[in-house]
């Protein structure tokens, strides 16, 4: 029996067991993931603020940005979403930035954007602020995205109290309503 094992070892059978690891081109690029539990203000609550008040939006992001081609930086875009009095929807760009590429092993990175309420005349009513995060080479959010699966989104509802009459938070369902 031991002769049989020696014969197999001599034929190269054992080389299959000791083969070198496969070559990898690099890790797959993974879309950004937002940690909504770390987000501030909390995206699952309505927040009451006053015109002129500075509001800081914060959220942690993780992604695996390694890529053989394309720009692997993350782009971060903050919009004000509202309906005007004619019922037309609109989005106003408030801020944008980029974040250098990283991997999941690097841990979460914090996104911070500051905005002064009322800059675009949102003086009284409920408004939706939306943050888009995607890879730089995936197009420009929200309209010109090549791969919608490579986008992370969080929205905040801010009730701006600009007069003595309290707003009805049910109006928050139609952004910018009075």
N, C-alpha and C positions, 0 to 999 in steps of 0.2 A: 504494500500500500504506500509506504513512504517513497518507493521508487516512482509510483504514479504521480505523486505530488511534485517530486523533483523534475519529472518529465514535463509536467504542465508549467512549472516555473521556468524551465529552460526554453519553452516555446514562445514565451512572451505573454502568456496569459495574465501574469501578474501586472503587466504594464497598464492594463485597463484600470486596475484598481489604484494605480498611482499616477493617473494622468494629471496634467496641469489644469488649473481652472480655466474656464472659458474666458475669452477676451470680451470685455464689455466696452461699448462705445461711450458709455457714460450713463448716468441715471436718467430716467425719464423725467421730463419737465412736468410738474404737477401744478394745477391751478392754485391761486391764492386761497387761503382759508382764513376767515375772520373769526376771532374769538369774541362772540357777542356778549358773553358774560363779563368780559373785561371792558366793554364799551362804555364810554361816558359821553353825554348822559345816557342813561339806560334806554335802549331803543324800543323796549316793550312798554314804556310809560309815556304819557303826555307830560310835557314840561311847560310850566308857565314862566314867561320871561317878560321883560319890558323893552320897548324900543330903545336903542342906544346901548343896551347891555352887550358885553362881549361874551360870546359863547365859544367854548373850546370843545371840539369834537375829538374824541380819542378812541382808538380801537387797536388791538394787537392783530398782526397778520403773520402767517407762516406760509411758506411756499418752497417748492424745490424748483429753482430757476435755471438749473444747468440745462444747456441746450447747445446742440452742435451748430445750429444756424440761428440767425435772428438776434434781436436785442432782448436780452433776458431780464433787463431791469423791469421793475413794477412801476406802472403809472397809477397815480392816485388822483381822482377828480371829484370835487365837491360841487354839487348843484343845488340850487333852490328850485323846487318844483311848485308851480302854482297854476290856478285857473284864473283867467281874467274875467271881468264882468260879462263878457260875451260868451263865456263857456269854453273858450279856447285854452288848451293846455300849453304851457311854455316851461322851458328850463333855462335858468341863468347860471352860467359858470361863475362860481365864487372863488375857487382856488384849485390849483393843481401842482403836483410835484412828482418826483420820481424817487424810487428806492433802489439801491444797488442790489444786484443778485445775491441770493443766499440759498442755503439748503435747510431742510427740516432740522438737521443736527445743529445748526447755528442757533436754533431757538426762535421764539417770537420776536418780532420787531414792532415798535409802537408807532402808529400813525397819529399825528397831532395836527389839527387845523383850527385856526381861530377865525371867527367871523363876528362882525358887529351887526347886531339885529337892527333892521330898519334901513340898511344901506340901499336896498332896492325897494324902498317904500312899503315894506311889510310892517306897517305901524300898528295894525289891529287885526286880529284874526288868527287862524291856525295855519301853519305852513309846514311843508315837508322838505327836509334837507336830506339829500341822498349822496352817499359816498360810493364811488365805483373804484374797484381795484382790479387791474388786469396787467398782463405782460405788455410791455411797450410795443412789441411788434404785432399785437393782436388788433390793431385799429384804435380808433378814438371813441370812448364811451360817451353817451349810450348808443348813439345811432349807427356808428360805423364800426361795428365789432365783427371780426371774421369768425371767431369761435366763441359762441355764447357760453360754453362750458368752462372757458378760461376767465371767468369774471366772478368776483365776489361783490356783493352789494349789501349795504346796511342803510336804513332810513330812520330818521328821527322826526317826531312830530313836536313842533314847538308852538304853544299857544301864546301869541304875543298880545298882551293886554295894554292897549294904548289909550284907553279912555276909561271913564267911570262905569260904563256898562259892561258887566261880565260877558265874556264870550261863551257861547254854547259849545262845549267840546264835541258835540255831535257834528259840528261843522268841520271838524278835523278830517272827516271822511271825504270832504271835497276841499282840497287844499286851497288856502287863501280866501276862504269864504268869510264873510263879515257876520 
